[in-house]
Amino acid sequence: MRRVLLLLLLLSHMMLGGQPALRIFTTADGLVRNWIQRIRSDRQGNLWFCTAEGISVFDGSQFRSFTVRDGLPSRLVNDLIETSSGEYWVATDGGLCRFLPSAQPGRGHFERFVIGTRSDANRVQTLFEDSKHFLWLGTDEGLYRLRRNEGKLVFEAIPLGQGVEQPVLAIAEDSVRRIWAGQIDGVSYRSAEGMAGHLGKAQGVPMVVKALAVDGRKLWLGGEGLAQLDVLSDSPVVVARYSTANGKGLRISSLYGDPRNGDLWIGGLGLIRFHQQRFETFPSPSILANANILALGPDAASNLWAGVSTLGAVRLANNRNETYTEADGLESSTVVGVLEDRRGKIYAVTGAGHVLNELVGGRFVPRPRQVPAGLTDMGWGQGPVALQDRKGEWWVAAASGLLNYSATDDSRKLAHMRPRLYTRRDGCPEGAILRLFEDSRGDLWVGTSVGIAKRESANGQWTRYGCIREPVHAIAEDRFGAIWVGFGAPRLMRIRKGECAEIPVAGLSGFINALLADDQGRLWIGSSQSGLGRIDDPAAATPHIHHDAVAGLASMHVFALAEDRWGRLYVAGGRGIDRLDLATGVIRRLGEANGLPRGETERLYRDRSGSIWCASNFGLARIDTEAGKSSGVRAPTPRLRAARIGNAEFPLSALGTERLSGLEVAPNISNIEVEYRAVHFDTEERLRYQHRLGGASDVWSVPDEGQSIRFANLAPGDYALAVRSVSEDGSTSEPAVLEFRMLPPFWRRLWFQTLVFTAALAAAWMFHRYRLNQALILERMRTRLASDLHDDLGAGLAEIAILSEVGRRKAEQADDVMDQVAKRARGLRSTLGDIVWTVDPRKDRWPDLLQRMRETALTLLEDDARVVRFSAPGEAWLENAELTPDLRRHLLLFFKEAVTNIARHAGASEVDLSIAAAHGELRLSIRDNGRGFDTGVAAGGQGLRSLRFRAAEMRAELTIESTADRGTRIELQIPQRVRRLAKRSVV
């Protein structure tokens, strides 16, 4: 029997007592594949998972995955490394590639490189960067080294001195700068001087070395067994070799050496910790006991991650929180209470039989005790249903009374002690015993299904307090020595100096499940329906309960309360545990990821060391409050993860960025949404975030757990969105900043306003010029009209006056003179009609001008012996050609001057008059077959000067050709803006 006990004790020391808090991450959480082949972390703190379907990167909150659709040459990813230069290299079965975090849309995130000509060289199994920053590659063809030659990447095959190259499965560098390569038949090495060597089975090295880990002067080799090399000697030798661990053969896939404590974690068939020269395994019910552990690696907060066969990624929290179940020795996972004996040993009370389980060496050991014959029902009490008093006696609640065991500090003796059962006959209160409590005076308080009673430790006398007859759910003592009792109804009792009084609980509803007197003397009250209440002065004659004591609890159903040494309040409710920092008001929710047992935590207990024990029907957990205390380290800076401008995604680095500037948002876009998260793996601390929009507000928002913000209808202007993280102690991080500009509509931009201003100035100037030109035109017209009236009418009237005087003096010539006067008067009337016609605005149309020209020609040239032909453009042209008053006047007078000359001097029998339009010009042609003239002799004549003057005023080209006895041709070409021309029509 003793040998069996010794064996059980030995096995218990080889088990991991108190399992660390575990959480499993799978494809349901965003992992690209549950089969994980390597786990790596980068300098930003991101955690990378190389899987059989691609890569997933985890920032502590969300996964982002990359597959062959993003440019990976193969879905089988074997390794990933971030080099000291910040480059990310990825090893796959399809070759080596470089990860490009900031790839633009439409381009892949991976750049592939060809290592060798054979396919084996492009199946890369592992990557390693040495102390000289060379990148080493382990391939199925052997070992390669990447070097840079004048900006080019060169892959150099490195021989290992074995003749035939083998696949390299693992690479490491020891403290003397040897490069080690794990291979199928052992391990090879290459010194910094280029010397190569090999150790195999004959030297004690395991076969198929898949994992290497360096620890000072030691190099661990993991494969078909575990070996330790001393690498400081000139000839490395195996100093220890292990083929089994706790009776199981070692088949190792991964190794991780914890630099904090020197522990070696071994991944193979189950997860094993080599601690102080001893193998420690997980108990068989654990998922880490027998599953294939393919990969191991730490995150930025030193949590250990394991890739577990097809299950996914398992995180072992880096804290001293521990969980306990039947696998850790508990008689039952249904833990109804926790207690300490007077020496500080921890006991868990389990099952319907209220079995005591003592914590010994990290595992619980059931301590059987004698029970009176016929006592089978221990009642339905929870929490403090067993205790050891200060005298060393043991008390255990039962349905029909109270069990008492003699004083002993060795709980193993309880199995041999016959207890005494106190019942109503012995003064014990009636009803099932539900709660036990020892006050500061050593008296025992017993809460039953019908009330509360006290047993005095000095004389063993019982006193019942019957002012409230309800089931007792909670008992506490305030700092003034008064006893408070909460009942299975919204009723509260205070017992002070032997007198009991009911305290009004208006506002509280449901059962009073928990009472706690904190270190500041306040009394906290937990109810089943209305959350927390608080009495600040428990000694007051009529204590006042604050019902709004805490806002933001996860659940209004409170089961239990506890306070740690830092003054933080733990509230066990229907949705886990809320940890309330009373100094800052920050509430953190604890759950299974923090080491809580599964199910609802209904019992809490604070031990003398300050740890908080959490009990449920599915196990027990110990929360180390020292680990939960703020470390004073500044909160991590968030990274901008995504930006959506309107309905379009703005491209950001796949790993996020802390600063982005130069973003311009078009005026037709009204919505901007930004996502942000910090890289955060600390399971003991919850991050919250604040934001501030510079340009709109200088006030930081209220911290919350949101990881995105949306803006709508921002006014045009420059903005700077700053986001920072806030730790539980209130410390803040450096902000991440997004600078952007909301562009105004084009009509509000400077260039447009400048253009409009310039156009307005130009329009004003042009209007001024137009008015000035019009004034000048009017002035010239008035001047010309005055000149015409003076020259033509003045001269004509003077001539008539002279002729009249001649006729008066010479009566014999009166008839001829009167004929001349009449003729000159008719001429003056015609001239006056022309002047009036040229200034009449109603005649500003081409048809009117042509009609006037036609009438003038017929009037002056009409003769029975003369043929006159007149042609002009059709109606369509007439409606589209431009005609200004000046053009109309000069053209008519030019035409009249030319026709008058023909009538007076040419003696022509045929006259051709035509107006035509072509190629943007108006052409006036006047031809006759008269006697002609010598253009050289007549050049100084008044008629030709008048024609040339009119042509110059019209900016026209004038051609005059005349030959004696062959007639005269006058052509006038006038530039015209004509939109559409029609064929000539002859009149």
Salt bridges, closest charged atoms under 4 A:
ASP29 OD1 - ARG23 NH2 3.94
GLU53 OE1 - ARG33 NH1 3.17
GLU53 OE1 - ARG75 NH1 3.99
ASP59 OD2 - ARG641 NH2 3.57
ASP59 OD2 - ARG677 NE 2.78
ASP79 OD1 - ARG38 NE 3.54
ASP79 OD2 - ARG40 NH2 2.79
GLU82 OE2 - ARG43 NE 3.43
GLU87 OE2 - ARG98 NH1 2.87
GLU87 OE1 - ARG148 NH2 2.54
GLU111 OE1 - ARG98 NH2 2.94
ASP120 OD2 - ARG118 NH2 3.50
ASP120 OD1 - ARG123 NH2 2.14
GLU129 OE2 - HIS133 ND1 3.73
ASP140 OD2 - ARG123 NE 2.94
GLU141 OE2 - ARG118 NE 3.33
GLU156 OE1 - ARG145 NH2 3.12
GLU156 OE1 - ARG147 NE 3.46
ASP174 OD2 - ARG178 NH1 3.27
ASP185 OD1 - HIS198 NE2 3.65
ASP215 OD2 - LYS218 NZ 3.60
ASP230 OD2 - ARG217 NH2 2.70
ASP258 OD2 - ARG260 NH2 2.85
ASP263 OD1 - HIS275 ND1 2.76
GLU280 OE1 - ARG273 NH2 2.60
GLU280 OE2 - ARG278 NH2 3.00
GLU322 OE1 - ARG622 NE 3.59
GLU340 OE2 - ARG608 NE 3.91
GLU358 OE2 - LYS345 NZ 3.27
GLU358 OE1 - ARG367 NE 2.76
ASP409 OD1 - ARG342 NE 2.82
ASP410 OD1 - ARG412 NE 3.08
ASP426 OD1 - ARG420 NH2 3.64
GLU430 OE1 - ARG424 NH1 3.67
GLU430 OE2 - ARG469 NH2 2.52
GLU438 OE2 - ARG390 NE 3.47
ASP439 OD2 - ARG441 NH2 3.16
GLU470 OE2 - ARG491 NH1 3.95
GLU477 OE2 - ARG441 NH1 3.87
GLU502 OE1 - ARG491 NH2 2.90
ASP518 OD2 - ARG522 NE 2.90
ASP536 OD1 - ARG534 NE 2.50
ASP536 OD2 - HIS546 NE2 3.13
ASP564 OD2 - ARG568 NE 2.85
ASP578 OD1 - ARG589 NE 3.74
GLU592 OE2 - ARG598 NE 3.20
GLU602 OE1 - ARG603 NH1 2.94
ASP624 OD2 - ARG320 NE 2.63
GLU626 OE2 - ARG565 NH1 3.89
GLU649 OE1 - ARG644 NH1 3.46
GLU658 OE2 - ARG639 NH1 3.53
GLU673 OE1 - ARG644 NE 3.56
GLU673 OE1 - ARG710 NH1 3.41
GLU675 OE2 - ARG644 NH2 2.57
GLU684 OE1 - ARG588 NH1 3.87
GLU705 OE2 - ARG686 NH1 2.28
ASP718 OD1 - ARG741 NE 2.55
GLU728 OE1 - ARG579 NH2 2.98
GLU728 OE2 - ARG588 NE 3.38
GLU734 OE2 - ARG634 NH1 3.16
GLU739 OE2 - ARG659 NH1 3.56
ASP788 OD2 - ARG889 NH2 2.49
ASP791 OD1 - HIS790 ND1 3.23
GLU799 OE1 - ARG824 NE 2.93
GLU805 OE2 - ARG808 NH2 2.36
GLU805 OE2 - ARG809 NE 2.88
ASP834 OD1 - ARG852 NH2 2.58
ASP834 OD2 - LYS896 NZ 1.91
ASP840 OD1 - ARG842 NE 3.20
ASP844 OD1 - ARG888 NH2 2.84
ASP848 OD2 - ARG845 NH1 3.76
GLU879 OE2 - ARG845 NH2 3.85
GLU882 OE2 - ARG977 NH2 2.28
ASP886 OD1 - ARG784 NH1 3.50
GLU910 OE1 - ARG869 NH2 3.43
ASP912 OD1 - ARG869 NE 2.52
GLU953 OE1 - ARG784 NH2 2.72
GLU953 OE1 - HIS890 NE2 3.81
GLU961 OE2 - ARG969 NH2 2.62
GLU971 OE2 - ARG927 NH2 3.49
GLU971 OE2 - ARG969 NH1 2.82
